[in-house]
Amino acid sequence: MTRTGALHMQRAGPSDAPALADLANRAYRDWIDVIGSKPQPMGADYDDLIDKDEVWMTGPRGMPEGSLVLRQEDDHLLLWSIAVSPGTQGTGLGNRLLDFTLARARNLSFSEVRLFTNMKMQSNRDWYARKGFREAERKMIGTKHVVIMTRSV
């Protein structure tokens, strides 16, 4: 377990995959109407993500309140997913998860964190911009128009 302030983060294991998929479904469900389809984390194979990436969670096993999927790329850390339980949204947990991500990037000697978000998720894009991310690129991932955002650490 790793601690960042009062945030208790633990690496997810294979037994956590169902609870993480449930968290993603609850955290992202309100975006379905906005983007016209399920956001990518809702259809993710969490067993595969846990096997190949860094998947972190906070809260009790079986009922996580927040999660991160971080992917180490050659020259940056990719924030693939950040999810906060609807009942915990607005408490600052997303800010603490993002702080953890930035600290993890520094610990891994990355100078940059990147993420992608659907172009139609304007409030997400605005939140990331307030946190120091800037738009770097727009492109298609599958059938979705996405914005690649980046931040130095």
Wavefront OBJ file of the C-alpha trace (Angstrom):
o trace
v 0.000 0.000 0.000
v 1.213 3.504 -0.816
v 0.042 6.619 0.998
v -0.376 10.104 -0.411
v -1.596 12.369 2.390
v -4.728 10.735 3.765
v -5.159 8.730 0.564
v -4.497 5.017 0.967
v -3.718 3.522 -2.433
v -3.228 -0.159 -3.083
v -2.345 -2.064 -6.226
v -5.259 -4.004 -7.590
v -4.987 -7.748 -7.944
v -6.935 -10.217 -10.091
v -9.656 -10.621 -7.467
v -10.354 -6.854 -7.676
v -11.293 -6.891 -11.385
v -15.087 -7.287 -10.916
v -15.266 -4.460 -8.359
v -13.170 -2.186 -10.582
v -15.406 -2.893 -13.589
v -18.432 -2.073 -11.430
v -16.791 1.172 -10.252
v -16.050 2.174 -13.856
v -19.659 1.487 -14.855
v -20.992 3.611 -12.001
v -18.432 6.405 -12.450
v -18.829 6.758 -16.220
v -22.510 5.921 -16.792
v -23.659 9.557 -16.932
v -21.408 10.110 -19.963
v -23.254 7.613 -22.177
v -25.912 10.150 -23.196
v -23.315 12.889 -23.701
v -21.038 10.948 -26.053
v -23.636 8.596 -27.507
v -21.879 5.404 -26.434
v -20.180 3.802 -23.458
v -16.883 5.410 -22.446
v -13.910 3.099 -22.972
v -13.400 2.244 -19.264
v -16.924 0.805 -19.110
v -16.034 -1.919 -21.609
v -12.497 -2.553 -20.419
v -11.165 -5.963 -19.489
v -9.944 -5.231 -15.963
v -8.249 -8.626 -15.677
v -6.105 -7.640 -18.670
v -5.478 -4.114 -17.363
v -4.390 -5.463 -13.963
v -2.058 -7.888 -15.729
v -0.472 -5.357 -18.107
v -0.728 -1.933 -16.444
v -0.610 -0.345 -13.015
v -4.095 -0.415 -11.574
v -4.466 1.368 -8.257
v -7.483 1.649 -6.011
v -8.585 3.327 -2.819
v -11.305 2.259 -0.452
v -12.222 -1.199 0.732
v -11.543 -4.228 -1.416
v -14.745 -5.239 -3.090
v -16.110 -1.656 -2.979
v -13.386 0.747 -4.141
v -14.179 4.463 -4.011
v -11.640 5.429 -6.631
v -9.272 3.877 -9.128
v -6.502 4.694 -11.553
v -5.194 2.829 -14.563
v -1.675 4.015 -15.354
v 0.341 2.843 -18.337
v 4.092 3.314 -18.633
v 4.933 4.414 -22.163
v 8.433 5.046 -23.530
v 8.490 8.765 -22.758
v 5.486 9.443 -20.491
v 3.015 8.015 -18.022
v -0.444 7.601 -19.535
v -3.391 8.210 -17.242
v -5.645 5.716 -19.013
v -8.520 5.962 -16.546
v -9.476 7.771 -13.384
v -12.746 6.735 -11.746
v -14.492 8.048 -8.645
v -17.584 6.442 -7.176
v -20.660 8.651 -7.675
v -21.225 8.780 -3.909
v -17.703 10.109 -3.412
v -17.639 12.644 -6.245
v -17.218 16.212 -5.059
v -15.131 15.250 -2.015
v -11.731 15.992 -3.578
v -10.912 12.338 -4.209
v -10.357 12.997 -7.924
v -7.838 15.717 -7.023
v -5.990 13.339 -4.706
v -5.989 10.586 -7.357
v -4.512 13.041 -9.844
v -1.885 14.124 -7.288
v -1.013 10.453 -6.815
v -0.657 10.079 -10.593
v 1.744 13.026 -10.798
v 3.775 11.704 -7.872
v 3.888 8.249 -9.469
v 5.182 9.783 -12.714
v 7.959 11.557 -10.807
v 8.832 8.345 -8.924
v 9.119 6.528 -12.255
v 11.306 9.367 -13.644
v 8.764 10.503 -16.221
v 8.614 14.219 -16.937
v 5.164 14.091 -18.503
v 1.692 12.679 -17.884
v -0.681 12.290 -20.820
v -4.335 11.371 -20.975
v -7.110 11.202 -23.519
v -10.726 12.139 -23.082
v -13.687 12.270 -25.395
v -14.018 15.639 -27.105
v -17.650 15.852 -25.924
v -16.647 15.524 -22.251
v -16.162 19.264 -21.869
v -16.373 19.369 -18.070
v -13.608 16.748 -17.870
v -11.472 18.741 -20.294
v -12.072 21.885 -18.233
v -11.162 20.080 -14.991
v -7.906 18.770 -16.448
v -7.085 22.240 -17.808
v -7.539 23.696 -14.298
v -5.090 21.039 -13.093
v -2.388 22.197 -15.507
v -3.048 19.952 -18.506
v -3.066 21.424 -21.979
v -4.540 20.124 -25.184
v -1.821 18.591 -27.359
v -3.710 16.810 -30.118
v -7.118 15.763 -31.396
v -7.567 12.394 -33.076
v -9.805 9.405 -33.564
v -9.534 6.359 -31.328
v -11.819 3.813 -32.910
v -15.013 5.731 -33.647
v -14.505 8.379 -30.968
v -13.087 11.880 -31.318
v -10.633 12.347 -28.475
v -8.459 15.082 -27.088
v -4.951 14.175 -25.966
v -3.915 16.315 -23.012
v -0.484 16.610 -21.447
v 1.132 18.011 -18.335
v 4.744 18.292 -17.239
v 5.598 16.965 -13.793
l 1 2 3 4 5 6 7 8 9 10 11 12 13 14 15 16 17 18 19 20 21 22 23 24 25 26 27 28 29 30 31 32 33 34 35 36 37 38 39 40 41 42 43 44 45 46 47 48 49 50 51 52 53 54 55 56 57 58 59 60 61 62 63 64 65 66 67 68 69 70 71 72 73 74 75 76 77 78 79 80 81 82 83 84 85 86 87 88 89 90 91 92 93 94 95 96 97 98 99 100 101 102 103 104 105 106 107 108 109 110 111 112 113 114 115 116 117 118 119 120 121 122 123 124 125 126 127 128 129 130 131 132 133 134 135 136 137 138 139 140 141 142 143 144 145 146 147 148 149 150 151 152 153
